[in-house]
């Protein structure tokens, strides 16, 4: 089969569409003929040599895909050959075929086509697991999402609104802020022009926000704490602003606050299966009802993966880029 290979750590031009070995199907797994995959920031880090795949995962990138089940491993009864699925992966989505634990192969949401579905698993599972399963976001809470125009951000806005929460976002352009507003964000902060702590203080009457979904890490930690309400929760899911920071513990104590840091890719299969089940149970019906929708910036052929990486790195993407692997579908 063919896959996008990282020939050496570096820029987007190190991505090459090459022949690779077929994946080996094991017990409890399914083999999927990939129709489409999607681009995530983790793929960029892996390409640069900073985020190697976990043991047992393919060397090529791709944390999600959609496609058709071609073969079942021993013991699989939950899926059938021919099922259209979208999958949460530990890697390997940028390829013509991939093997995945059966519990991480989700049925397509109602009314969503197989190509569009490729952009859902990573964002839906990341957002649900962090906002609901970790931060316990509740109706009436205030949520602050950094990077509101990203794939994670656009999904977080919609899930938060479906839960009855109120949403503030940061983004770096008016185009992205307008997109966030269209999805239900009430407070729109251009981080290039405004201090988000001051803006949150004004908008909440000095109260602060209950939950912060943060993709920046170290650079924002101190100010995130300042923006929290009492009993607030910060969930760190990215390190775009670095990995090391000093924290004033008294600032956390005064707010009775909590800081969580999570990753999805390296979790045990049992945890990822549980998350996928929760997403199918709760998020897929919202998608079927039109309450939540995938935000797809563009669909490109898999052979244009380098251009897709260039676009994401340049901040030219709102939502997700989907890479079509199987032409004509």
VENKA-V987386 format. One record per residue. N is the residue number from 0. RES is the residue in one small letter. PSI is psi in degrees with one decimal (NA if undefined). OMEGA is omega in whole degrees, 0 to 359 (none if undefined). Layout:
n->{N;N}
res->{RES;RES}
psi->{PSI;PSI}
omega->{OMEGA;OMEGA}
//
This chain:
n->{0;1;2;3;4;5;6;7;8;9;10;11;12;13;14;15;16;17;18;19;20;21;22;23;24;25;26;27;28;29;30;31;32;33;34;35;36;37;38;39;40;41;42;43;44;45;46;47;48;49;50;51;52;53;54;55;56;57;58;59;60;61;62;63;64;65;66;67;68;69;70;71;72;73;74;75;76;77;78;79;80;81;82;83;84;85;86;87;88;89;90;91;92;93;94;95;96;97;98;99;100;101;102;103;104;105;106;107;108;109;110;111;112;113;114;115;116;117;118;119;120;121;122;123;124;125;126;127;128;129;130;131;132;133;134;135;136;137;138;139;140;141;142;143;144;145;146;147;148;149;150;151;152;153;154;155;156;157;158;159;160;161;162;163;164;165;166;167;168;169;170;171;172;173;174;175;176;177;178;179;180;181;182;183;184;185;186;187;188;189;190;191;192;193;194;195;196;197;198;199;200;201;202;203;204;205;206;207;208;209;210;211;212;213;214;215;216;217;218;219;220;221;222;223;224;225;226;227;228;229;230;231;232;233;234;235;236;237;238;239;240;241;242;243;244;245;246;247;248;249;250;251;252;253;254;255;256;257;258;259;260;261;262;263;264;265;266;267;268;269;270;271;272;273;274;275;276;277;278;279;280;281;282;283;284;285;286;287;288;289;290;291;292;293;294;295;296;297;298;299;300;301;302;303;304;305;306;307;308;309;310;311;312;313;314;315;316;317;318;319;320;321;322;323;324;325;326;327;328}
res->{x;x;x;x;x;x;x;x;x;x;x;x;x;x;x;x;x;x;x;x;x;x;x;x;x;x;x;x;x;x;x;x;x;x;x;x;x;x;x;x;x;x;x;x;x;x;x;x;x;x;x;x;x;x;x;x;x;x;x;x;x;x;x;x;x;x;x;x;x;x;x;x;x;x;x;x;x;x;x;x;x;x;x;x;x;x;x;x;x;x;x;x;x;x;x;x;x;x;x;x;x;x;x;x;x;x;x;x;x;x;x;x;x;x;x;x;x;x;x;x;x;x;x;x;x;x;x;x;x;x;x;x;x;x;x;x;x;x;x;x;x;x;x;x;x;x;x;x;x;x;x;x;x;x;x;x;x;x;x;x;x;x;x;x;x;x;x;x;x;x;x;x;x;x;x;x;x;x;x;x;x;x;x;x;x;x;x;x;x;x;x;x;x;x;x;x;x;x;x;x;x;x;x;x;x;x;x;x;x;x;x;x;x;x;x;x;x;x;x;x;x;x;x;x;x;x;x;x;x;x;x;x;x;x;x;x;x;x;x;x;x;x;x;x;x;x;x;x;x;x;x;x;x;x;x;x;x;x;x;x;x;x;x;x;x;x;x;x;x;x;x;x;x;x;x;x;x;x;x;x;x;x;x;x;x;x;x;x;x;x;x;x;x;x;x;x;x;x;x;x;x;x;x;x;x;x;x;x;x;x;x;x;x;x;x;x;x;x;x;x;x;x;x;x;x;x;x;x;x}
psi->{175.4;152.2;161.3;113.4;139.6;103.7;-29.4;156.7;137.2;-154.2;-179.1;-27.4;-5.2;-3.8;128.2;132.2;107.4;164.6;134.8;169.9;147.2;145.4;148.4;126.9;128.2;174.6;140.6;5.8;165.4;147.0;126.8;128.1;113.6;129.0;-42.4;159.0;-176.0;159.5;130.7;158.5;-29.8;-31.8;-38.3;-41.8;-42.0;-42.7;-34.1;-6.0;11.4;-7.2;74.2;151.2;151.2;161.8;134.3;-15.7;153.6;159.8;-21.1;156.0;178.2;102.0;5.6;158.9;169.6;157.0;-157.4;132.1;124.7;-24.8;147.3;138.1;167.8;135.6;-2.2;120.2;-10.6;-16.8;163.8;153.4;133.9;-12.3;135.5;129.9;161.0;141.3;140.0;122.4;158.1;-7.4;170.7;7.2;-23.1;61.2;168.1;-25.7;151.2;149.4;138.0;144.8;137.5;-34.8;-11.6;5.3;102.9;146.1;151.5;141.7;154.0;137.3;8.1;130.4;164.7;-33.3;-49.0;-35.3;-19.1;-25.3;10.6;-42.3;-48.7;-44.7;-42.6;-42.9;-38.8;-48.6;-48.5;-45.5;-35.0;-45.0;-37.2;-54.8;-26.7;-55.6;-11.2;49.1;132.1;161.2;132.4;-12.9;155.5;130.5;133.5;124.2;118.2;138.8;49.2;-23.6;-0.1;175.5;-46.9;-45.2;-45.7;-32.9;-38.8;-41.5;-47.8;-41.9;-40.3;-43.8;-38.3;-30.5;-9.9;13.7;164.5;147.7;132.5;146.7;155.3;146.8;166.7;5.9;157.0;-32.9;-44.9;-37.4;-39.4;-39.6;-39.9;-41.0;-40.3;-25.3;-9.6;1.8;136.2;-35.4;121.1;115.8;117.8;107.8;-14.2;-20.3;-18.8;152.4;118.9;-29.0;-45.7;-43.0;-42.0;-40.2;-44.4;-47.6;-27.8;11.9;33.0;-2.3;-42.0;178.5;156.3;-35.6;139.4;125.4;112.5;126.6;3.8;-33.4;-128.5;-43.2;-27.1;-5.1;-49.4;-45.1;-31.2;-43.1;-40.6;-28.6;-3.4;145.7;171.7;139.8;21.7;159.2;130.0;131.5;114.6;122.5;2.8;167.4;32.7;-22.6;21.6;173.4;-9.6;133.8;149.6;141.3;133.7;103.6;-31.3;-31.6;-35.6;-43.2;-42.8;-29.5;-3.0;45.4;165.2;143.9;121.4;145.2;125.2;155.9;154.4;-40.8;-41.9;5.4;153.4;153.0;-39.4;-38.2;-41.4;-36.9;-42.9;-42.2;-44.5;-40.4;-41.2;-41.9;-44.8;-38.4;-38.3;-42.9;-40.9;-42.0;-35.0;-39.0;-43.0;-32.2;-3.3;9.2;-34.8;142.6;150.2;139.4;105.8;115.7;-44.0;158.8;128.0;155.6;149.6;-29.9;-11.5;24.7;-37.6;-43.3;-37.0;-42.9;-42.2;-46.7;-43.0;-42.2;-30.9;-0.4;26.2;13.5;131.7;119.4;-135.4;150.1;126.5;136.4;117.2;122.2;-41.4;110.7;150.8;2.8;NA}
omega->{178;179;173;182;173;187;174;178;180;182;183;184;176;179;185;180;189;171;178;180;175;176;179;182;180;177;178;183;173;174;184;167;189;173;181;174;181;185;176;180;177;178;179;178;178;179;181;179;185;187;183;179;178;181;179;179;177;180;182;186;177;184;179;176;168;181;185;179;182;184;179;172;179;174;182;178;185;181;180;173;182;178;169;186;165;196;169;188;169;180;173;183;180;186;180;177;179;175;183;173;186;181;177;174;185;172;176;174;178;173;180;179;187;179;181;183;180;181;185;192;185;182;181;181;178;184;182;183;183;182;186;187;178;188;178;178;185;174;179;177;170;176;171;179;173;185;186;181;180;175;177;184;182;176;181;178;186;179;178;179;177;178;180;178;175;192;168;181;164;175;187;179;179;178;181;178;177;178;178;178;180;179;176;177;183;183;187;187;174;186;177;186;186;170;187;178;178;181;179;179;180;187;182;180;179;184;186;182;183;183;173;174;194;177;188;179;192;187;184;192;183;181;174;179;179;183;185;168;174;184;181;181;173;174;181;182;182;184;182;179;176;188;184;180;172;182;172;184;180;178;175;181;181;183;187;192;180;174;177;173;186;169;181;188;186;181;175;180;182;179;180;177;178;179;179;178;178;180;177;184;189;187;181;176;176;178;178;180;181;180;178;180;173;177;184;179;181;174;183;175;182;179;175;181;180;178;177;178;177;184;180;179;181;180;184;188;170;186;188;164;175;177;181;180;181;181;170;179;none}
//
